[in-house]
Amino acid sequence: MTLTAVHLGMDDIDSPRGGCTTHFASLLVEDLTQLGARWLDYPNLIRLNPNIPYRTRGNGAVTLRFEIKDSAVDKVLPRSNLLLKEYLKEDYPNTNPGMVITTGDVPVDLLGFAKLALWRTVPVALARRLVARLALPHIVVGNGRGLIGALSAIGNQLRQDHTYEYIAYRSIELTSRARGVDVDSVFRMNQKFGNRLFSNVDVSTRKILIEPHGPDPVIYGIRGETPLDVIKAADSIQSSQDKERWMVFRTNQGTGEHLRHRVRLSDIRPYMAAVVEGEVTTKSKIIEGGHVIFRITDGSAIAECAVYEPTGDFREIATMLTEGDKVSLDVGVRPASRMHGLTLNVEGLEILQLTDKPILANPICPHCLKRMKSAGKEKGFKCIRCGFKDPQAKKIEIPVERQLKVGRYLPPPRAQRHLTRPKDRMNRMNNGIPNNLVGKWYEP
Ligand SMILES: [Zn+2]
């Protein structure tokens, strides 16, 4: 009996009752195990470019990688399709599911495609062409957008840095009720596991980040460094709703994988995820709504940058930037609209160099010790209190003491993207595909 390696990618599987791609994947794992699948990897949960507007739900794409008897390979997609139809029950206008299958080694073209989908917009037409050219068996519903995530999830094999997420699911019949995740139990877990876990709580607001808010079957998801860490950590969590099933995913969350491209400001395009470097050209200012705006240039162009109000202390850092500071920014590009030009939404900030240029101020009257006013162009300064005039007086330099420090700054965990590399993971890399899986990594 010979076995064939199969990679089954899927994306955008929602249902009117509030399904989600990872939940569907957990059902499919059970089904394919019965068909004889031998698992080569944990299900991979792949987050794509977070700036793409229609991916607002953060609904990650998933790939299942397994070996199966040659004779069963042709049964995989029809069986998945059957389960998909049952899962979706009826047409749902906002969902565009896609599933794609490849066998053997992952085609090289998909590796490049997956890289692109992390930081650019990828047209559906490109995904369709790729599927046709490589003759990949696939299922597509709606406008075909699901193919993009399905292909990307196959192409991103997480060979370099990766993390894990344990996801607990409730019954799909009970998705309208409160999950009731106990906040204290989450903070106790966080204390106990320390830097083995990440991005599960927001300490400054004492908010938990493991519980989603939509009507989906996820009760909670715990992010961590190894499968055993997240499985053990889940034992500590108490919730009013019962777990119906759970599964561990290997993922690119927390890796910063979307920010691998340094882009010149003149090459910036809408929806890009990019790293830009430049010099601040205007002192930052706070606009209506509490957002902070400043401009930078790298010589090729000038760009408007924005730090949004909900990002708390991070916003305070941005308000202290001034003309001449050198910065490197992690950005998501928002296209121009009627209200504003093209804007770089700052999601990470590194201060490379702080300017120590002194501030120029008017000289002080030697009699009143108050600042004088200009007496007109090249006429020196005069005191409006006592009438003292000094035609030779020049502006004086006041040295500036900066409150900022050179270094890297991030928004608080509650405002970070799934893909953001958090402080807890700053010097951490988990490399390579796991050799073998832990004994129990899902439970129906
Ligand atoms: Zn005076």
Residues whose N, C-alpha, C, O or C-beta is under 5 A from the ligand:
A	BS01	ZN	C365 H367 C368 C383 R385 C386 F388
